[in-house]
Amino acid sequence: MRVGGVAEDDKLDKEQTRAVLRRAIGMAKPFRRTIAGALGFVLLSTLGLLLGPVIVRYGIDSGIDVGDRSVLRNAVIAYVAVVAFAYLAARQQYIFVNRAGEGFLRALRIRTFDHIQKQSLGFFDRYQSGVLISRMTADIESMAELVQWGLLQFVAAVFLIVIALMLMLALSWQLTIAALLVMPVIIIASRKFQRDSNDAYLEVRERVGQNLSELQEGIAGVRVIQAYAQEGEQTRQFVASNRSLYRSHVHSIRVSTWYFGLVEAMGVFATALAIGIGGWLVGRGDVTIGTVVAFVLLLSQLFEPVQQLSQLYNTVQSSAAALDKLFTILDTQPDVEGGEQEFPERGELVVDAIGFTYPSTDQPVLRDVSIAVGDGERLALVGPTGAGKSTVAKLMARLYDPTIGTISFGGVDLRDATLDSLRDRVVVVPQEGFLFGGSIADNVRIARAEATDDELREALDAIGALDRFEEFEDGIHTEVRERGSRLSAGERQLVSLARAALVDPAVLVLDEATSSLDPGTELIVEGALEKLMQGRTTIVVAHRLSTIRTADRIAVIDAGELAELGTHDELVSLGGRYAALASAWESSLPT
């Protein structure tokens, strides 16, 4: 259910808000000394600010009123000294609180990014990349206002209100009662503002997340967009998303404007009451002129913190909701967690009666699939699109765990092996090699960060790609640019294969590693693949007959089940599903 365009789930009740803030305070323990210093300076600057009116009263009543210039001079000097002291204390509190706030946000960003990096693929099936980016940017930035400004203002406002009221009562209880006549109006308006602005701010954050998702997809998919001349349509969608964000911001501004205007008007009305009643009390001799002036100055200090506390309530609500979303991510445990056994260097890969259902769906993708792959054997997985062959390969690499059944290597259940040893022994080469910003060497080194340049060259040489990259002006230190745009598709895939060669795995999983290449480039990559597959257990997901025929055995996956298993010749002679696929492939080849 949605309220005012904002998901009700985004709202936290008081107990949830307290729980989230308690957890955040616990995370801020490393910065407690800095926070304590900031609070000390807040108290000092507040005292300095409120001592000013007291000194003004003394200067008027004991200096101007009686014509004592020495008293007036001392009052002026004291006032200037107090103002200077308050300024220096405020400057230090600002430095301390921002140091603590930025440190907390930095630690939170690092912790969240590190946690996301450790998640298994199922996590990324549940969360869109745009949403995760929004959590790391917009949600954390929404907390910046609280940790850098909000907590400081809260403490300062409480100090200011409490001490100002005490001083006002000490000066004149009659004027205090008169000035507080406007408080019922402010309290009612504040409650309405808290409710309305909470909805408005939550809607703004939701629109920010949607806008970031549109932006991220528009940039990531720019090649497809331009290929189909859809720039105008994408811009139209972004304009619509941006317009929604603009409207939500305008609505939040309107909510704030009426409230702050009302509080300011009540402040003016209270000041007018104080001056009017104060003049009457002066005439009766109940208070002095200095007392009325000091009271009006204190009253002017009272209404701003009232505004701040009301606004801070929504900052706390917004930040607590953002923190709650971040904590939901931080509390998510990886679907794939490591065991304690070392992954064997050699052995038989056994898939035993596995079934699998993706977390985002209710329909099983695989049902009762059993395959045994011998040590050093090359197995090809084939079948129609969506049949489940890539899912079988991902399960063999333990990118996911089967819903039922087991997969073992060398007698060790993949669930029982440590993730570090498993990733060293089992390597997946995806359909399209993803390259990061940096050089060719940097991208190969992704597989093993401590590898030397000589080891990188050995890995490239092992797949026959070293000479190709050494021909570049900067050799293996050539910058690949964003997503490897400086390299061809085949060269990007060669870098992916070099990563696998650098790790030297026991099991190699090739998920349609040549399907996106042109025929000329495919021959080069297939040559590299052939060298890489030598002596390793290899699982090949493929749809090209030239790749499949080199396999020792072929498993046909259809509708989530193992339909056929055997060599190329055996399956063709059966005249079943593989024979039909092979016939279709052969008929599609150029004559």
Number of C-alpha atoms within 10 A of each C-alpha: 7 9 10 11 15 20 14 13 10 20 18 16 9 10 9 14 20 15 13 20 18 12 14 17 14 11 13 18 12 13 16 13 12 19 22 15 16 24 19 14 23 27 19 19 26 22 18 21 23 21 20 23 21 21 21 22 23 20 25 22 19 18 19 15 14 12 12 14 13 12 18 22 13 15 22 16 12 17 21 13 14 20 17 15 17 24 16 15 21 21 14 18 25 17 16 20 25 20 16 23 24 14 16 21 18 13 13 19 17 12 12 18 14 12 16 18 8 13 17 18 15 17 18 12 12 11 11 12 15 18 16 20 16 21 21 17 14 19 25 19 16 20 22 19 16 22 21 21 17 20 19 19 18 20 16 21 23 15 16 26 20 12 17 23 17 13 20 23 15 11 20 17 14 16 25 20 13 15 24 16 14 17 16 10 12 22 14 10 17 22 13 15 21 21 12 17 25 23 23 24 22 26 25 23 23 19 23 22 22 20 22 21 20 19 19 16 13 18 10 11 11 14 11 12 16 11 9 8 11 13 15 11 11 17 14 12 16 19 14 13 19 19 14 18 21 15 14 23 19 14 18 20 14 13 19 17 11 13 21 19 11 15 22 17 13 20 23 15 15 24 21 14 19 24 18 14 17 26 16 13 18 16 12 10 10 11 18 20 18 23 23 24 19 25 30 23 19 24 23 15 18 19 20 17 20 21 17 16 19 22 21 21 20 22 24 22 24 26 25 26 24 23 23 23 15 19 15 10 18 15 10 12 14 15 14 17 17 16 16 11 16 16 27 16 15 17 19 18 24 20 22 16 16 21 21 23 17 17 13 10 8 8 10 15 19 26 19 15 18 16 16 15 19 18 18 20 21 24 26 29 26 25 23 14 12 13 19 25 28 22 22 25 22 19 18 26 22 21 17 20 24 23 15 15 16 19 25 20 23 16 13 18 17 25 20 16 21 16 20 12 16 25 19 18 21 22 23 22 19 17 18 18 19 13 23 15 14 16 19 25 23 22 25 27 21 15 19 16 10 9 16 12 15 9 13 23 20 17 24 27 16 17 24 19 22 19 13 14 19 14 10 11 9 12 16 24 17 18 19 21 15 11 15 22 13 13 17 12 18 21 20 23 27 26 26 24 28 32 23 26 25 21 18 17 23 22 30 26 27 25 22 19 24 26 15 14 17 11 11 9 16 18 14 16 24 17 13 21 20 12 14 22 22 12 13 17 24 27 25 25 29 22 20 15 17 12 16 22 15 15 18 17 21 25 22 24 26 19 17 22 19 21 15 17 18 17 19 21 11 14 21 17 11 12 11 12 18 25 17 13 18 19 14 12 14 14 10 9 8 5 5
